[in-house]
């Protein structure tokens, strides 16, 4: 009797962009390019009047953003081709460089290249303006993923499990908050917290720390413009248009006007009115509102669906990563895109107080654009190795490396 051979069914092949073996990398590349192209078109429309006011060509911001996009794409491709495990040894250098660049903004004697805009010192002039807090986000993601792997089994104790994270996070978050940029500091802290919770940290510890920090946070929210924004935001919760255009919620009011003017299909490309001096920062902090005005509900829905697709694919990559470090690294990368998009959209529709966070791949800002493309490249790097999970034992082998590392630590072979 002839033997039956077990033959694995043939898998369908997806177009390979050279960044990975499966469809995830291809999909991420495609949606990223679509968002970039749409962002450049929208940015041109939103910034043309502002450039004209400054006596410059109306395409100035779009051209500069395109230059940042070109650099970012090169970085994305390069990082996608690197083995993602290289970031384990790069974690501490990233933290050190981020800490130094952040101190150069606020420490007397080091702040010679700091640039102050609207009372905030968030940029370094290195020939081009660079925002160190954008690169500190990457440091938070990489270092937290690395340390969370090393701290497996120790999260039950606050002092040995969570305290080292709080110390390093504080070294990066405090200089950002002092700039002042409280919204970015909040985002960075949330990125770290979500990663360690996924790694096994106890939510009760964060709740306890939150109660301790609540009075300090409340005092920070009572300072100057933050108090005005909070009061206007609370007023808007009952009625989105209750805040006066002359009050502290002027930006939020004009953003709602822009969204309401768009209707179903929008006023048309370049036909929006709010960018003509009514809506502050239409090319940056409130570009989502400009999308709603010129492209309408249809345009807004398509943009949101594009982000949801990137987020879902990113979580799929994280879930199927070969080892714990790959899972946490991919999770941090996709969380950065997800949180920034959610917070920006929330501000645009009046659900959240004004934060000043960019819409990934769309808002003006070359530092943020390059960093966003970089984290997408890291995510593609994980996706490239995730595809080998189809082979039996590969995923288990990745896990066994983490277990072996923990076993060596328990025997004194390594120290966290």
N, C-alpha and C positions, 0 to 999 in steps of 0.2 A: 504494500500500500504506500503510495507516495506521501512524503512528509509535507505538511503545510508549513510554509515559511512565514514568519511574522515580519511583515514589511510595513514600515511606517508610511502612512499616507503622505503623498506629495503635498507640500505646502505651496500655496500660491505666492508668487514672487511679486513684490511691489517695487516701483521705481526706486533705485538707490541713488541719493544725491551725493554719495561719497562720504556721508557723515554717520551712517549707521546701516544695519542690515535689514531692519524691519520697517514697517510703515510709520512708526511713531516719529522717527527723525524726519522722514519725508513730509509728514503732515505738519510738523512744527516749522520746518523751513517754509513751506507754502503759505501757511497762515501768517507767519512773521513777515514775509515779503509783501503780502496783501495789506497788512496793517501799516507797514512802513510806507508803502505807496500812497495809501489813503491818508496817512498822517501828513505826508509832504504836501499833498493837494490841499488838505484842510488848513494846514499851517500857512500856506501861501495866502489863502483867502483871509484868514484871521489876522495876519500880521502885516498885510500890504499897507493898510492905512497908517499903522504905527511907524513903519519904515519911512513912509512918505512924510510924516510929521517930523521925523528926524533929518529930513533932507537927503535920504538915501534911496537907492532903487527899491521898488516895491517887492522885488523877489529876494531881498537880502537875507531875511531869516530862513527862507526855504532853501536857498543855496548853501548857507552855513549848516543847516540841519542835514542836507544831503551829504555834505562832507563828513559830518559826524556819523551818518548812517554807513557811508563807505568804510570808514575806519572800524566801526562797530561790527560790520559784516565780516571783515578780515579777522577781527578778534574772535568772533563767534565760530568761524570755520576752524581757526587754529585751536581753540579750546575744545571744540567738538572732537578733534582728532587726537587730543591728548588722553591718555588713560586717566580716568577720574581719580584714581587712588593717589596720584601725585599731589593732590590737594591736602592729603593728611600731613605731609611734612612741610607744606607751605603755610599751614594755618597760623603758627606763631609769628613768622615774618610778616604775614598780612596784618595781623593785629598790631604789631610794632610800628609798621609803616603808617597804618591808619591813625594810630594814636599820635604819632609825630605830626602828621599833616593836620590833624584837628587842633593840636596845641599851637600850631603856627598861625591859627586864626585868632587866638584869644590871649596868648601869653605875651606880655610886653617884652620886646627884644627879639621875639621870633616872628612878629606879625608884620614885618616889612612888606610882604607881598599880599597881605590880606586886603580884600576889596569889600567896602561897606556899601550896601544897597538898602535903602529904606530902613536904616537903623540896624540892619542885621549884617553880621560878618560871616558869610557862608562860603565865600569864594577865594581861591588863591589865583593870583595872576602869574602864570608860568609861561607867558607868551600868549596863551589862550586861558580863558577862565575855567578853572576846575573846581568842582564842588567835592571836597573830601568826604562829606557824609555819604555821598553815593557809593564810594568805594568802601567805606566802613560797613555798609550793608553786606557786601560780599564777605568781608572779614568775619562779621557776626555769623553768617550762614556756614562758612567753611569751618571756623574754629569750634562752633557749637556742635556741629556734626562729629568732628574729630573727638572732642572731649566727651560727648555723650556716649560714644562707643567705649571709651576707656573707663567711664564711670558706671558701666553696667553692673548692677548688683549693689550699688552704693546709694541709690536714690532714696532709699528708705530713711536715711539720716540727713537732716538738713545741713549739718555742719560739713560733712564729707561729700555729700552728693550735690547739693544745690549751691552751697556757698562759693565754690570756685567760679561757677558761672556768673554769679552776681558780681563778683569782684572784677572780672574781665569785662562783662557787659557795662558795668559802671564806669570803667576807664574809658569807654568809647561813648557811652550815652551822655555822661555829664558834660563833656566839652560841646556836644551837639546842642544840648539844652541851653547852655550858656550863650550860644551865638546871638540871639536865641532862635531855636528851631524845635519847639516842643513836639510838633506833629511828627517830624522825622525821628526824634528820640523815642517817641511812643511806638512808631512803626518798627524800629530796630529792636526794641524790647519785646514786642509782640512776636517778631520773627524768632528770636531766641527761645522765648517761652514755648511756642508751638512745637519747636523742634525737640526740646527736652521732654515735653509732655508725651510726644510720640515715642520717645526713647524709654519712657517708663517713670518719669518724675511724677510726684504726687501733686494733684491739684490743690490739696489741702495746704501744702506749703506755700503755694502762690497766693491762696486766699488769706493766709496769715500775714504774709509780707504785704499784701495789698492793704490790709487794715492798718498796718504800721505806716505805710507810705501815704495813706489817704489825706491826713492833715497837711503834709508837705505839698501834695498835688493841689489841694484846695487853695492853699496860699498862693501857689503859682498862678492859678486861674483867676485870682483876684487882682492881678497886676495889670494896669493900663488897658491896652487894647484887648487883651484876653478876656477881661471882665465884660467889656462891651459886647464882644462876640458871643460870649456865653449867654448874656441876658437877651440879646436879640434872637439867638437860636431857640431859647426856651419860649420866647414869645411866638416864634414862627411855628412851633409844634402844634399850636391850636389853629393858626391861620397862616398858611405859607406866605401870604402877602400882607400880613398885619404890620410888619416892621416898615417904618418910614424909609423912603429912598434917601432921605437926608441923614438917617441915623447910621449906627454902626453896621447894620446889615445891608448896606448899599450894594455890595457885591452880590450877596445872595438874592436880593430883590431883582437886580438886573439879570442875573442868571435865570431866574424863573420867568422873567419877561421873554428872554431869548427862547427858552424851551417852549413857552406857550405860543410864540409867534410862528413856530415851525409847522404846526399842524401835522397832518399825516405824511406828506411828502416833502415838506420844507419849502422855503422861499426860493431855493435854487442856488447853485454854486456861485459864490461871490455876491449874492443879493441880500445877505444878512445886514441888518442895520445896527445891531447892538455893538459891533466892533468899532463903530465910528465915534468913539469916545464915551460911550455909555457904560459898557461892561469892561471893568479893569482886567488886565491880563487875559484877553480873549484867546491869545495864542498859547497860553501856558496853563494857569490854574483853573481856567474855566473853558477850556477848549471843548469839553463835552457839551456844554451849553451851546456853543457855536455849531457843533454837529447837529444838535437838535433843531436849531433855527434854520440852517441851510439845507439839511438833508431830511428833516422831519422825523416822525416816529419810526418810519421804515429804516432810515439810516442809523438811528440810535439802536434799534433792535438788532440790526446786522452787526454793528460793532460789539454789542454786548454778547451776541452769540459767538463771535470770533474769539473773544476773551474766554468765554466758557469752554470753548473747544480746546484752547491752549491749556487751560487749567485741568480739564478732565484728562487730556492726554498726559500732562505732566504728572498727575496723581497715578495714572496707570504705570508710567515709567517708574515712579518711586515704589509702588507696590511690588513690582516685578524685578527690582534691582537685585543683583547677585549677592550682596552682603548688606549688613546693617549700615555701614558708612555710606554706601551708595544710596540706600533708601533715605537716610536722613539728609544727605546732600541734595538729592533731587527734590525732596520735600521742601527744603528751605528755598531752593531756587523757584519752584512754582508758587510757593507762598508769597514770595516777594512780588511777583507779577500779580497774583490774585489780590493781595491786600492793597497794593497801590491802585489797582483798577477799581476795587470796591470803594475805597475811601474817596477817590476822585469822583466817581459817579455819584456816590452818596451826597457829596457836597453839591454837585451840579443839580440834583433833583431836590435839594433842600432837606434831606434826611439827616445830614450831619453838619456841624458847624464848619466854617471855612478853615481849611488846613494848609493849602498851598502845595499839596502833593501833585506830582505830574501824572498824566495818563500815559502808561507805558507805550512806547513806540510811536506816540502821536504828539504829545505836548512838546513845545520848544524846550531845548536843553540838551546839549551834546553830551555832557557828563552822564546824565541819567540815561540817555539813549545808548551810549556805549556800554554802560554797566548792565542795562537790561538785555542787550544782545549777548553780553558776556555770560550772564547767568543762563540764558537760553542755550548757549554753546555748551556750558557745563552739563545742563540737562540732557542735551543730545549726546554728550560723551557717555553718560550713564545709560542712555537708551541704546547706544551702540553695543554695549556689553550685556545689556538686558536680553537681547535676542538669543543669546546662547542658552537661556533658561529652558529652551525647548529640548535640550539634550539632557537626558537623565543624569542626576548627580551633580550637575554644575552648580545649581542653586544651593544644594546641600553643602557643596565644597566651600562656597563663599561663607555660609553660615559657620562651618566648622572652623574657619580661620578666626572668626570672632570668638568662638568658644575656646579655642586654643590660647588666644591672647589672654582671655580672662583667667584661664587655668594657670598660665605662667605668672600672672600677677598675684594670684592667690598663693602661689608658692614662693613669691618674692623675686620672680624673674624679671618683673618690670614694675614700674611705679607710675601712677596716674599723675 
